[in-house]
Amino acid sequence: MVNDRLHIICGNCGQDLKESGMATWEYVPGIKDEETGETIQSADVFIRCDNCATIHFLKKYMEEYKDG
């Protein structure tokens, strides 16, 4: 079995965001209503390019993949 190589490049400046020290990744867990169990806000991942300070939201791409 071969592992896929994942390439994440900033769409603004072209910086490779997998290089050490070139991006800040943050996972934000989803929020659910305690009484109803309804999802108020789904989980997301933010990637900030440390070269140009662009913030990328992965949630947008996850929703496109799920819908398409």
C-alpha positions in Angstrom: 0.0 0.0 0.0 1.3 3.4 -0.9 0.6 6.6 1.1 -0.7 9.5 -0.9 1.3 12.7 -0.9 -0.7 15.7 0.2 0.3 19.1 -1.2 -1.2 22.2 0.4 -0.1 25.4 -1.2 -1.3 28.9 -0.4 -3.6 30.1 -3.2 -2.4 33.7 -2.6 1.4 33.5 -2.5 2.2 29.9 -3.6 4.0 29.0 -0.3 4.1 25.3 0.4 2.2 25.1 3.7 3.6 21.7 4.6 7.1 23.1 5.2 7.9 23.5 8.9 7.2 26.9 10.2 5.3 28.1 7.2 1.8 27.6 8.4 -0.3 27.7 11.6 -3.0 25.0 11.7 -5.9 25.2 14.1 -8.8 22.7 14.6 -12.0 24.3 15.9 -14.4 21.7 17.3 -18.1 21.8 16.4 -20.7 23.3 18.8 -23.9 21.5 19.7 -26.9 22.7 21.6 -26.9 20.9 25.0 -30.7 20.6 25.2 -31.6 19.6 21.7 -28.3 18.1 20.4 -28.7 20.2 17.3 -25.4 21.2 15.6 -25.0 25.0 16.0 -21.7 25.2 14.2 -19.8 22.4 12.6 -16.1 21.7 13.1 -13.6 23.5 10.9 -9.9 23.7 10.3 -8.1 27.0 9.7 -4.7 27.2 8.0 -2.9 30.5 8.2 0.0 31.1 5.8 2.9 32.5 7.8 4.3 34.0 4.6 1.4 36.3 3.6 -1.0 35.9 6.5 -3.9 34.5 4.3 -6.4 32.4 6.3 -7.7 29.3 4.6 -10.9 27.6 5.8 -11.1 23.9 5.0 -14.8 23.6 5.9 -15.7 25.2 2.6 -14.0 22.4 0.6 -15.4 19.7 2.8 -18.9 20.9 2.1 -18.2 21.0 -1.7 -16.9 17.4 -1.5 -19.9 16.2 0.5 -22.4 17.9 -1.9 -20.6 16.9 -5.1 
